[in-house]
Amino acid sequence: MEFGNNELIMLKAMLTNPMDDWTLESLFKETGWDDQVHIAGAGNVLSELGYVQINEKITIFIALGFEGKNSLDVGLLESRLWSWITDQNNDEQTLSNLLSADFTRKETGPGIGLLKGLGIEIIEGKFSYDNTEEISELIQQREDFIKLLANSRVKISDLDKNLVDHFSSRRGLINFEEVKSRSWKLTKKGIEVDASKFQETNLIGELTPEILQKESWKGAQFKPFDVSLPAPIPFGGRKHPMQSLIERIRSVFLEMGFSEIEGNFVQSAGWNMDALFIPQSHPARTMQDTFYLSEPETIDIDEKFLDLWSRVHEHGHDTGSKGWGGNFDINESRKSLLRTHTTVNTIRHIANNPDSPSRVFGIGRVFRQETIDRTHLPEFHQIEGIIHEPDASLPMLITTLKTFYSKMGYPDVRVRPAYFPYTEPSAEVDVMWRGEWLELGGSGIFRPEVTEPLGTEWPVCAWGMGLERLAMLILDLDDIRQLYQPDLEKLREMPLL
């Protein structure tokens, strides 16, 4: 049987000590190679032919995690707590004194649990223990364990099992690393083979321009290729699916004649809420639903708008509305927050261009106090758009939305009546997906209470939709969190947009 050159070189090298287990380092030395790819490739071929047995060994190492490295500087939490307790007089060793000491809330809760694990009890608010030496010795063992890992990782087999079990239950103190090593050993068939019968041959594995120009390929032997074997998939650079989708949406709106606008993440409650005729008592304006800021705590607003919003909210001003009643709080309007929607961008655009017809859109991040689950995130993207011109109408709005979704690959669109605080009439937009109607966004005509304080009496068609929900449809995902997980394999499997 004819071997390839690399297989023959490796086989001859191993036959110099046929009974040995050959490591990567010993094979490098004997063959003169410096690339483990040669050994891995030749070894696999010899293994398939029955000449070599490949042995794999997995060694588990332990290294310090982030919290473990931090403990090298400040000490383990239980060590610092124990030092504090033993430094106090008996009457001062109380839980209330500990809570007022230099420990954060994130430390005191877990720390008390660690103390209890050491045999320290809390009786009537006071720390109680009678095994001082044992506690000190155990804490010292834990400190020594951490110091042992200070400069390098250590084999798990060289460490105390009880301490490994203890620290593995504590987040961030230690990390486990698996290292796989291989060795190669000749089988009986490999030991008995007469390698002298095989000659190295000059095999051509790739035709290059230089070989063709010199005609050295004539009469040469070519390396055989098994075209039935799976080929590696080349992974080049590509844009994140979300960024690709944003660019696709942007190109669709630009193609439809819209212009793009942007805005700041930080806005005042006045522009974010009051300008949209959202009552100041609305649940969405509470701390549980909106991210309010302490720096800056307030944002200045033109008194003209504060006065107009106040009148509209209290009694409708001259818009024909009765307003919401009650007293309007201008200090509430000045509060700063992270924008909860991108509608604030279009509202400010109208205020800056009340007499100019416009068709604009925006794609941006918004922030809400949402509990993270498969369909909700506290930070997500919103697609926003308006048509602001004298002849804007509901049919124009519906046609625009149907055209947009058709260009995005969803020709079956339906519009249903709905309610939103700042549009009338209002409509929800559904698309057909997997045989069912799925709601993707809201739309409508801005109410006079919204547009007239901005200086325009033209009708404004407006819509807003969640980008992540649309991404889930296009990328066929069941969990919105998959869009932001740093899993390269899953990202590579997502379709190109």
N, C-alpha and C positions, 0 to 999 in steps of 0.2 A: 504494500500500500504506500502511496506517495504522500508525504507530508508537505505542508507549506514550510517556508524557511523558518518562520518564528517558532512553529511547533517543533521543528527538528532541533533548533538551537536550545529550546527549553528542555526537550527530552534528553539531549546529550548532557546538558548541565546537571540534570537531576540524576543521571546514571553515574556521575562521579561519586555520589554517595546515595546509592539506591534505597537505603533503608531509612533515610532521614525524612523528617517533616520539614518541608522547605517553606520558609517565610518569604515575605516580599523582599526584605533586606538581603537575605542570603541569595535569592535569585538575582537581584540586581548585581551583586558582587560577582556571581559566577558567569552570568550572561553578558555583563558589560552594559546592559540597558539602564536607562535612567527614567523611563516612562512606564508607569504601572499598567497603562493600556495594553502594552505588548504582552505582559504577563497574564493579565486577565483574559485577553482574547485567545492567546495560545493555550492557556490552561483550560478554557471552556471547550476548545476543539479536542484537546487530548482527553478531557473528561468524557465527552460524547463518544469518542472512539474506544473508551475503556482502558486507556493507558494511565490515567491519573485520577486520583480521588481528591475532591476539593472538600476541605473541612472549614466550616465557619464557626466562629466563636464570638458571642456577644458579651462585652464587658460593660457593666454599668458603673459610671463615675458620678460622683456628687460634687457640685460646685456651689458656691454661695449665690443666692439670688439677690435682688435689690435690697430687701430688708436685711438680709444677712450681712451684706457689705456695710450697710448703714450701722448695724450693731457693732461692727469692729470699732467704729469711732465713738459711739455714745453708750455702748453696752446693751446687753439684752434687756428687754422690758422688765422681766421678773427680777433681774439683778439690780436694776435701778430702783424698783419698788421695794425690794428687800433692804437695800441700803437706806432708803428713806425711813422704813419702819424701824430699823435697828438704831437709827440716829435719833429717834424721838424718845422722849420719856414715856413711861408706861401709860400715863393718862392722856398723852397726845397721840397715841397709836390708834386713831379713830378713822372711820370711813369719811366723815365730814371733813376732817383735816386733810385727808388725802385728796379729796375732790377740790380743795382750794390750793393744793400744792402745784408745782410746776409740771403737771402732767395734762395732756390734752384729753378731751372727751373720748377721742378715738383710742387712747391708750388705757384709760381707767377701766372701761368695760372689759376688754380682753384681759387686762392686767389682773383684775380681781379673779377672773377665771383661772389664770395661771397660778395665782397665789393659793387658791383652793386646791389646785392640783398638787401643790407642794405640801399640803396638809395644814394650811393656815385657814382658820375659820373666822367668821364674823359673828360675834355674839353681842347682841344689843348695841350694834354700831361700832364695836371695838374689835380689833384684830386679836385673835387668840391662837397661841401655838406653844408647844412644849418640846419641840425637837429642833432647836436652833442649829446644832452642829450638822444634823442630817440635811436640813434645808440649805445651809451654806455650802455643804459638800456637793449636793446635787446641782446647785446653780453654778458652782465652779466647773463641774464636769461639762455642763452645757456651754459655758464660756470657752473652755479648752477645745471643745468640739468645733466651735465656730472659728477659733484661731487656727486650728489645724487646716482649715480650708482657705485660709487667708490668701495664700499666694498661688495655689494651683488646685486643680480638681484631684480627688482621691477616689480610688476604687472602693465601691460599696462594701466589698468583702473585707477591707482593711479597717472598717469603722464599726463602732459599737452598734449592734442592731437596735437596741432599745432607744438609743439617742436618734438613730436614723428614723425610726418609727415616730418618735415624738416630733421631730422637726418637719417631717413630711406632712404632718397634720396642721402645720402653721403656714399660712400663706406668705410666700415671698422670701422665706429664709433660705431654703436650699432648692437647687434645681437638679434634676436627674438627666444624665446624658448617656445615651447608648452608643457604644463604639463597636463596630463590627470589624473583625480581623479574619483573614483567610490564611490557610496554609495548604500546601499541595504535597501529596504523597503518591509515589508510584504504586500502582496495583501490581498484582502478580504478572499480569500481561505486560505491563510496562517494564518491569524488572527483567523479563525474559527476552524483550525485543533486542534485536541486533541493530543498533542505530548506524553502524558502519555501512549497512546496505543502502542507506538512504543518502542521497547527495543533495546539497543545496542547489537550487536552481534560481535563475534570474527571472522572476515572474514580474510581468508588467501589470500593475493594478489600475493605472489610469493613463489614458492617452493624452499627452500634453502637446502643445505646438512644437516644443523643442524635439520631442521624440519623432514626430511626424516629419519635421524638416530634415532630420539626420537619417531618416529611414532605418533607425535602429530597431524598429518594431518588426521588420521583416525577419521571419524565421524565429522570432522570440516566442516564449510561452506566456500566456496570459492567465492572470489569476481568475479562477472560476468564481462566479457570483450566483448565489441562490436567490433568484428573483421572487421565489414564493415566501421568503422570510419577511416579517413585518419590518417596515422601514421606520426609522425615527421621524417624528413630526417636528419640523423646524418651527420654533416659536420666535418670531421676530417681534419688534416693538409694535404696540397698538394702543389706541386711545381707550380709556376706560369707557365701558358701555354707556354710562350716564353722560359723559361728556360728548360721546358720539350722538346720543339721542338729543341732547340740547342743541347741537349744531344742526341736526336734521330738522328739528322744530323751527329753529331760527331761519333756515333756508326756505321752509314752507311759507312762513309768514312774510318774509321778504319777497318771495315770488308772488304772493297775493297782494303786494303793494303796501305793506305795513312798514313802519319805521320802528326801530328798537329804542327803548328808553331804559334808564337804570336809576337806582336810588340808593340811599344809605340804609344800612341795617338798623341804625339807631334812629328812632323817630319819637315825636311827642305823642302823647295819648290824644291830643287834639286832632292832629292830622291822621293818626292811625284809626281813631274811633269816632270822635265827635263830628269830623267832617263827613263821615258816612252815615250820620244820623243814628248811630248806635247809642241807645240811652246809657247814661252814666251808671245806672243800676243794673246793667246787663251782666249776667254771670260770667261772660267771657272776659270781663274787665277786672276780674278778681286776681289776686296773687296766685291762686291755684290754676289759672288758665293762661296767664300772661307773665312774661319775664320783665319785671320792672328793674330799673338800674339805680344804683346808689351813686355812681360816678359816670356821667353827670346825673344829678338827681332830678333836675328840671331843664327844660329847653325853652328858650324865648320864642313867643309866637306873636305875630303882628296883631295889635289890639283890634284892628278892623275885623279880622276873622273871629277872634274871641267874642266880640260883640255880636256878630251875625249868628254864630253857632248858639250863643246864649239865647237869643231871641227865637231862633228856629226850634230849639229843644224845649223851651218853656211854653211858647204859645203858637209856634208855626211861622211867626213873622208875617211876611206878605206872600207866602208860598201857597196859601189855600189850605194849609195843614193846621191841625190843632196842637201840634207838638206833643211832647211827652208830659208836660206839666211839671210841677215841682220847681226847685231852684237849681240852676246850672252853676256848677263849681268850676271857675276858671283855673283854680290851682290844680284841679284834677286833670285839666287839659294840658297843663305844662309838664306833667310827669313824663320822664323819659322811659322808654321801653325798647325792647327788640321787636321789630315789626312782626305782626302776626299774619300779615298777608302782603302781597305786592300791589294790591289795589291802591295803597297809599301813594305809589309812584304815579299812577294814572290820575289820581285826584289832584296831586300837586302839578301835574302837567297841564291839566285843564285850568287850574288857578293861574298858572303862568301864561297860558295861551287861550284866554276865554273867547276871543273873537276869531281864532284861527281854526279852520277845519283840520281835523287830524285823524289818522288811523295809526295807532301805535300799539306795541306789545312789549312785554317784558318777561324775562325768565330769571327768577332769583330765589335766594334762600329766605325762608321765613321760620319763625321760632314760636313754639307753643309748649305749654306745660302738659305734654302728653306722656302717658305711661307707655314704655316701649313694649311692643308686641309685634306680631307678624304683619300687621297692617298700619301701625302707628310709630312715628318717630318724633322726638321733640324738635328736631331740625330737619326740614325737608324743603323741596323746591315747589314753586307755584308758577304757573303760566297765566299771564294776565293780558287782557287786551281790551281796547275800546274803539268805537267809531263815534267821533264827535263832529257832527255836521248837521246842517238844517234839516235834511231829509232822512236822517237816521230813523229806523223803524224796527219793529219786532221781526217782520219778514226778512229784513236785511240781516239782522242778527242771526236768525235761524239758518239762512242760506250760507252765511260766513262760516258758522260752526260746522255745518254739513260738509262744506268744501274742505275745511281744514282736516277733519277726521277722515274724509275720503282720501286725501293726499297722504295721510299717515297710514293708510291701509285698512280703514274701517268704513266701508261705504254705507253700512246699515246703521243709521242714526235716528233716534227718536227724541223728541223734546216734550217734557211733561210740565204742567203747571207746578209751581213751588212757591215757597215764601222765603225771602231774605229781607233783613231790616232796611236795606238801602236801595232796593230795586222794586219797581212795580210797573208793568207786570214782571214776574220772576219765572224762571224755568230751569229745570234740571236737564242735563244732557246725558243720554244713555247710548251706548254702542252695543251691537250684538257681538258676543264673545262666547264661544263654545256652546252655542245654542241658547244662551241666556242674555238678558239685558243687564248691563253693568253700568252703574252711574259713575261718571267721570268728572263732573264739574257743575257749577252753577252759573247762571247768566240772567240777564234782564235789562230793563231800561232804568237808569238811575232816577231816583225820585227827585222832584223839584226841591225837596229839603236838602238834597246833596248838591245839585248843580247850581241853583240860583245864588247861594252864598259865595260861590266861586266866580260869579260874574257872567254866567252864560245861561240863556234860556233855550238853547238848542237841546234836542234829545241826545242822550248818550247811550249807545249800546255797549254793554260791558259783560265780560265773562272771566271766570277764573277756574283753573283746574289743577289738580295735583300732578306733578311730573312723575313722582315715584309710582303712583298707581298706573299711569300710562306705561311706564317702564316695565312694570310687572306683567302687563298684558303682552307687550311686544317681545320681552325676553322670556316669557312663559315661566314666571317665578311664582311660588306660593307664599314666600316670606319676604317682606320688604327689606329685612336686615341683610339678605344675601347681596344686595346692591353695594353694601359698604364693608363687607368682610374682606380682609386682606388675604384671600385664598386665590392664589394665582391659577391653580388648576381649574377652579370653577369659573373664574373670569375668562380663561382661555376657551372654555366650552361654550360660553355665551355667544350667540350669533353676532356677526359683524353687521353694523347698522349703516 
